[in-house]
Each structure stands twice: as structure tokens, then as C-alpha cells.
Amino acid sequence: MSGPEEGRDPQSVGRFDVPQQVPAPDAEPARRNGHRPAAQAAPTPTAPPVSSAPPTPTPTPTPARTPAGEVDAALPGGTEPVVSDRPGDHWDRKVANGLAFLRRRLSGDYEVDEFGFDAELTDAVFHPLLRLLYRDWFRTEVSGVQHVPVDGPALVVGNHSGTVALDALILSAALHDKHPAHRYLRLLGADLVFRMPVVSELARKTGGTVACNPDAERLLGGGDLVGVFPEGFKGIGKLYADRYKLQRFGRGGFVSAALRTGTPIVPVAIVGGEEIYPMLADIKPLARLLKLPYFPVTPTFPLLGPLGMVPLPSKWLIEFCPPIPTAHLTDSADDPLVVFNLADQVRETIQQTLHTLLERRPDPFGP
């Protein structure tokens, strides 16, 4: 019986090679000494060597697609459904979400709070429209948003301008988008806003309420962010020659609300609103006839009619200032001197910040 083939490396034997029969170790020495070898037992086959090639992966079953581009979710073994990558599926989802939104609105399956605030409608309709304005049309830059608390109440106090109170809406949308907690700003509006049929409903839906101390204190007591513009119509109705000059802050009612609830006051300066509708004149007799606080004359209105309502694309800068604490002054909410001094501090902070922002923006319509 011959031995194993010379030069054959046992490790090179393939997975399916037939194993060779190897003689017992003492067969050759016994044959050389002239003796017959003893009866040999049947050779034990050796196990095939392990191949060094990587194992062949088991193919994953491909889910079957439905005609609409969807996939069957009931895959064996709990396999996750594969998201379709067809170009039209993105729009299909948008249409489906839009139809579901309309179905909820028509059936009344949505929630509003005690003031009429509708968060779903605000996120789905109002904020996307305002986002086009503040991001693309006004190219708004927002800074200091870290000064707005992540949770808990705060009173955001800003300057008012622009003939139309668009700055309040832009501020609320920009704060919601830029704040890490995406907080809503509950705006306080003048009585005139809530006497107008359509405007009143829209103001309520977006979280607004009447600018009075009871409503402000109730919102602050509930942990909301409240926005107020103490200049009122004196701010948005001033001439372009008086741009970025803060008007009187009234009697400081906003300060009293903050003091009674121990809420910090966050001043905010807004540059850019003065140039969207530059008011060149105010026709007071016409304003009294229409029962309006002013009737503006701008470079485009009323000369161009409805086209004059298109705002000019000014560059906007919004900066939130460090908060002013009031928790240590809660016992002085009815002290006129404390209220006046705190209101004056807020006003001066906003005015100085406006000067700084105007230096950063030398061109009102620049990039």
C-alpha cells in the first residue's frame, strides 16, 4: 500500500474532496523487517478542512410592492418594511397628510386652549407662510435666542414698527423655529385687533389675546411665553422720519404683570420693520372717518392700490437681550416707582440694541 501523495498539502483539500485512506503508522517498518503487518482496522476518514473563504450570506427576501409603490409590511421574521424611493412617493405622502388634516378640521377633531389657540393650524398653515417671509423675503438673522428660557414663563418685550404689525408675527414664527424647544409666543394685541371679524379669529387661532393684565398674568402663570409691544399704535403708526426711535411705553402695565408672577423680562430689538411700508404721511381726517388710529401714505400705497400692500424686501435683524429678573420684586408690583424704573430699563436696553443692530446693517436692503 502506497503512502499519501507527495507534495499534497492537507489544508489545500477542498470542501467536497474525498478523504484519502492513510495506512497505519507501523506498516512500513514491519514490511522492511520481513514480517507481515498485523490486520489493520478500517481507516477512519478525516474531517474535511475548514475553508478560509467567508460564508455565503443568506439572501434577504425582497418585499413585494403594491401598485401604489408601497411594500408589504407583513414580512417573515418581523423584517421592517422597505420605504419606497419612487420620486412621486414624497408628494403622495404630502397629499395624504393634507387630506388627513382637512378631514380632522372638517370633523372638529382638533384641540384649542381656553384662549382659542390652535397649535395644529398654526404649525400647518400660519408658520409655513410666515417662514417664507422671514427667511426668504426678509432674510432675517436671529441672535441671542439662548436668552429665552427653555421652559417656564417669560415676558418678551419688543419695539413696534412698520405701519402694519407684521413684526409681531415674524417674531413669533422666528422664535418658534430658532428656539431649541420650539416654543410658541403668545402675543398680546390691542382691542382693535379683536374687534375686526376675520383678523380677530386669526389672532385667536395663532395664540393671541387681548393686551390686558388678567390675560397676561393667566398665560404667565401657566408657564407660557408672552409677547408684548408696549408702544402700541404709536410705534407702528409713526412716520419714517422717526424710524427706530422708541415711543413712550405707556403706564408699564406689562411690568406689573411680570412682577406679580415673578416672570423674567426678555427685551428684544427688531430692525427691518420700519422699511417694509415707509410711512410718509398720515391722513388723519380719513383715519377718523374710518375709525382707524392712522391712515398711512407710503411710496406704494394708496398709489398702487392692493399692490401697495406688498412689503418691501428689507433686511431684518432680531436680537434677544439677556433677561431681566423680577422674582425679587414681587412685593413691589403696585409700586409706581419700581414699575416705572423697570419699564425705563427695558426701553433703554431695546433702544441701545437697536443702535448696535443698525450699525451692523448699513444698507436697509442689502444681502
C-alpha positions in Angstrom: 0.0 0.0 0.0 1.5 3.3 -1.0 1.6 6.4 1.3 0.0 9.7 0.7 0.8 11.7 -2.5 3.9 13.7 -2.2 3.6 17.5 -2.2 -0.1 17.3 -1.2 -1.0 19.9 1.4 -3.9 18.6 3.6 -5.0 22.3 4.1 -5.5 22.7 0.4 -8.1 20.0 0.1 -11.4 21.5 -1.0 -14.6 21.3 1.0 -16.0 18.5 -1.2 -12.7 16.4 -1.8 -12.9 12.7 -1.0 -10.6 12.0 2.0 -7.6 9.7 1.3 -7.0 6.4 3.2 -3.8 6.7 5.2 -2.0 3.4 6.4 -1.2 2.7 10.0 2.0 4.3 11.2 3.8 1.0 11.8 3.0 -0.7 8.4 6.2 0.4 6.6 8.7 -0.6 9.4 7.0 -4.1 9.7 7.4 -4.7 6.0 11.0 -3.7 6.0 11.8 -6.3 8.8 10.2 -9.2 6.8 7.2 -9.5 8.9 3.6 -9.5 7.7 1.7 -6.5 9.0 -1.0 -7.2 11.5 -4.6 -6.9 10.5 -5.5 -3.3 10.1 -8.6 -1.8 11.2 -10.7 0.1 8.7 -9.2 3.6 8.2 -11.1 6.5 9.9 -12.0 9.2 7.4 -10.6 12.6 8.3 -12.9 15.6 8.5 -12.6 18.0 5.6 -10.6 21.1 6.4 -12.4 24.3 7.1 -12.3 26.6 4.1 -10.9 30.1 4.6 -13.4 31.7 2.3 -16.2 33.8 4.0 -19.6 32.1 4.3 -22.1 32.9 1.6 -24.7 35.3 3.1 -28.2 34.2 3.1 -30.2 36.3 0.7 -32.9 38.6 2.3 -36.3 38.1 0.8 -37.4 41.2 -1.2 -40.7 42.6 -0.1 -43.4 42.7 -2.7 -44.5 46.2 -3.8 -48.1 47.2 -4.3 -49.1 49.2 -7.3 -49.0 52.4 -5.4 -45.4 52.0 -4.5 -46.0 50.7 -1.0 -44.5 47.5 0.4 -46.0 44.6 2.2 -45.4 45.2 6.0 -46.0 41.5 6.9 -42.6 40.2 6.1 -41.3 36.9 7.6 -39.3 37.2 10.8 -40.5 40.7 11.6 -38.5 42.4 8.9 -39.0 46.1 8.7 -40.9 47.3 5.6 -38.7 48.9 2.9 -39.5 52.6 2.3 -40.3 53.2 -1.3 -37.8 55.5 -3.1 -40.1 56.4 -6.1 -39.9 60.1 -6.9 -43.7 60.5 -6.6 -44.0 59.0 -3.2 -42.9 62.2 -1.4 -45.8 64.0 -3.0 -48.1 61.1 -2.3 -47.4 61.4 1.4 -47.9 65.2 1.3 -51.3 64.7 -0.3 -52.2 62.0 2.1 -51.2 64.2 5.1 -53.1 67.2 3.6 -56.3 65.1 3.2 -56.0 63.8 6.8 -55.5 67.4 8.0 -58.6 68.5 6.2 -60.6 65.6 7.5 -59.7 66.5 11.1 -60.6 70.1 10.5 -64.0 69.3 9.0 -64.8 66.8 11.7 -63.7 69.0 14.5 -61.1 66.5 15.7 -58.6 69.1 17.0 -57.8 70.9 20.2 -57.8 74.5 21.2 -57.0 76.0 24.6 -59.1 78.4 26.7 -57.9 81.4 24.7 -58.6 79.7 21.3 -55.0 78.8 20.4 -54.9 76.1 17.7 -51.3 74.7 17.6 -52.0 72.3 14.8 -53.4 75.1 12.5 -50.5 77.3 13.5 -47.9 74.7 12.6 -49.6 73.6 9.4 -50.7 76.9 7.9 -49.6 80.1 9.5 -45.9 79.3 10.3 -45.1 77.9 6.8 -46.4 81.2 5.3 -44.5 83.4 7.8 -41.4 81.2 7.2 -41.4 82.2 3.6 -41.5 85.9 4.6 -38.9 86.0 7.4 -36.5 83.5 5.8 -36.7 84.2 2.1 -38.2 87.6 1.6 -36.7 89.5 4.6 -33.6 87.3 5.0 -33.9 87.5 8.8 -31.0 86.9 11.1 -31.9 85.9 14.7 -29.4 86.1 17.6 -29.5 85.8 21.3 -32.2 83.1 21.3 -30.4 81.4 24.1 -31.6 84.2 26.4 -35.2 82.9 26.0 -35.9 80.2 28.7 -36.2 76.6 27.5 -39.2 76.2 29.8 -41.3 78.2 32.2 -42.8 81.7 31.7 -41.1 84.8 30.3 -42.3 88.1 29.0 -40.8 89.1 25.7 -40.9 92.8 25.1 -40.1 94.3 21.7 -40.2 97.5 19.7 -43.1 98.0 17.3 -42.9 99.4 13.8 -43.8 99.0 10.1 -47.2 100.6 9.6 -48.7 97.1 9.7 -48.0 94.9 12.8 -46.1 92.3 10.7 -43.1 92.4 13.1 -45.1 90.7 15.8 -46.0 87.8 13.5 -42.4 87.5 12.2 -41.0 87.5 15.8 -43.4 84.7 16.8 -42.5 82.5 13.8 -38.8 83.1 14.0 -38.7 82.4 17.7 -40.6 79.1 17.3 -38.2 77.9 14.5 -34.9 79.1 16.1 -35.6 78.2 19.7 -34.3 74.7 20.7 -37.6 73.9 22.4 -39.7 75.4 19.5 -41.8 77.4 21.9 -44.9 79.4 20.9 -45.0 83.1 21.6 -48.5 84.2 22.9 -48.9 87.7 21.6 -50.9 90.4 23.3 -52.9 92.6 20.9 -54.8 95.8 21.0 -58.6 95.9 21.3 -58.9 97.0 17.7 -57.4 93.7 16.5 -60.1 91.7 18.3 -62.9 93.9 17.0 -62.2 93.0 13.4 -64.2 89.9 12.3 -61.6 87.9 10.3 -58.5 89.3 12.0 -59.8 88.6 15.4 -60.4 84.9 14.6 -56.9 84.5 13.1 -55.3 86.2 16.1 -57.0 83.8 18.5 -56.1 80.8 16.4 -52.4 81.8 16.4 -52.3 82.2 20.2 -53.0 85.9 20.6 -55.2 87.5 23.2 -56.2 91.0 24.4 -53.4 93.1 25.9 -54.8 93.2 29.5 -53.2 92.3 32.8 -55.6 89.5 33.7 -54.9 87.6 30.4 -51.2 88.2 30.6 -51.0 87.0 34.2 -53.0 83.9 33.4 -50.7 83.0 30.5 -47.6 83.7 32.5 -49.0 81.7 35.4 -49.4 78.8 33.0 -45.8 78.8 32.0 -46.2 80.4 28.6 -44.0 82.8 26.6 -45.9 86.1 26.3 -45.0 88.8 23.7 -45.9 92.4 24.2 -45.2 95.6 22.3 -45.7 98.5 24.8 -45.5 101.2 22.1 -48.8 100.1 20.6 -50.2 102.0 17.7 -47.8 104.9 18.5 -45.0 102.6 17.4 -46.4 101.2 14.1 -48.0 104.5 13.2 -45.0 106.8 13.4 -43.5 108.5 10.3 -40.5 107.1 8.5 -38.5 110.2 9.7 -38.9 108.9 13.3 -37.8 105.3 12.5 -36.2 103.3 15.3 -37.0 106.0 17.9 -38.9 104.2 20.6 -42.1 105.9 21.7 -43.5 106.0 25.2 -44.1 102.7 26.9 -47.5 103.6 28.3 -48.0 103.1 32.0 -45.9 100.0 32.4 -48.8 97.5 32.7 -46.6 94.8 31.2 -44.1 95.3 34.1 -46.8 94.9 36.7 -47.9 91.6 35.1 -44.3 90.4 35.2 -43.8 91.5 38.8 -46.9 89.8 40.1 -45.9 86.5 38.6 -42.2 86.8 39.2 -41.5 86.4 35.5 -38.2 87.4 33.8 -38.5 90.1 31.1 -36.6 89.4 27.9 -36.1 92.6 25.8 -35.9 92.1 22.0 -34.8 94.5 19.3 -36.2 94.2 15.7 -34.5 96.0 12.8 -36.1 95.9 9.4 -39.8 96.5 10.1 -39.5 100.3 9.5 -38.7 99.9 5.8 -41.4 97.5 4.7 -44.1 100.2 4.5 -42.3 103.6 5.0 -45.0 106.0 6.2 -44.5 109.3 4.5 -47.7 110.9 5.8 -50.8 110.3 7.9 -54.2 111.4 6.6 -55.9 112.0 9.9 -59.4 113.1 8.7 -59.7 109.9 6.7 -58.4 107.9 9.7 -61.1 109.4 11.9 -63.8 108.7 9.2 -62.7 105.0 9.0 -62.3 104.8 12.8 -58.6 103.8 12.4 -55.7 105.0 14.5 -54.0 106.4 11.3 -54.3 106.2 7.6 -50.8 105.8 6.1 -49.4 107.1 2.9 -46.4 105.1 1.7 -44.4 105.2 -1.6 -46.6 102.4 -2.9 -49.9 102.9 -1.0 -52.6 104.1 -2.0 -50.9 104.9 -5.3 -50.7 101.2 -6.4 -53.8 100.1 -4.7 -53.7 96.5 -3.5 -50.1 96.1 -4.9 -49.1 98.7 -2.3 -49.7 96.1 0.4 -46.7 94.0 -0.8 -43.9 94.7 1.8 -40.6 95.9 0.6 -37.8 93.3 1.0 -35.8 94.9 3.7 -33.1 93.1 5.6 -34.2 92.1 9.1 -32.1 91.6 12.3 -33.7 90.3 15.5 -31.7 90.1 18.8 -32.9 88.8 22.1 -31.2 90.6 25.1 -30.3 89.0 28.4 -33.4 88.5 30.7 -34.1 91.0 33.5 -35.2 89.0 36.6 -38.2 90.2 38.6 -38.6 87.4 41.2 -37.1 89.5 43.9 -39.5 92.4 43.2 -42.9 90.6 43.5 -43.8 92.6 46.6 -43.4 95.9 44.6 -45.9 95.1 41.8 -48.1 98.1 42.8 -45.2 100.5 43.5 -45.3 103.1 40.6 -41.7 104.0 41.1 -40.5 100.4 40.8 -42.7 99.8 37.8 -41.5 103.0 36.0 -37.8 102.3 36.6 -38.1 98.7 35.3 -40.0 99.8 32.3 -37.4 102.5 31.6 -34.7 99.9 31.9 -36.3 97.7 29.4 -36.9 100.6 27.0 -33.2 101.7 27.2 -32.0 98.2 26.6 -34.0 97.9 23.4 -33.0 101.3 22.2 -29.3 100.7 22.7 -29.6 97.3 21.0 -31.4 98.9 18.0 -28.4 101.3 17.6 -26.0 98.4 17.6 -28.0 96.4 15.0 -28.3 99.5 12.7 -24.5 99.7 12.7 -24.3 96.1 11.7 -26.8 96.7 8.9 -25.7 99.9 7.0 -27.8 99.0 3.9 -31.6 98.5 4.7 -32.0 96.4 1.6 -28.6 94.7 1.5 -28.0 91.0 1.5 
